[in-house]
Amino acid sequence: MLNRMIKDTKRSRSALPLSRYLEKIAQLGAYLARSSDPAPGNTIMWRGMRRLADMQPGFNLVSERYG
């Protein structure tokens, strides 16, 4: 679900490590992921996890209905 929502750049398309998925969750919480930005904090990660949890039921419904 994260791969469909947040597209990877060309530089990060090879094997995706766990840190890239954590960055994707942070981006759901409004982290901009610029090269000069510090690592995301607890608040940003919490917002991203809440948003991901809110979207999961809708994603499940669509995938059951359409395959």
Summary of the structure (lengths in Angstrom):
residues: 67
radius of gyration: 13.2
end to end distance: 14.2
largest distance: 42.0
contacts: 142
relative contact order: 0.16
helix: 64%
strand: 0%
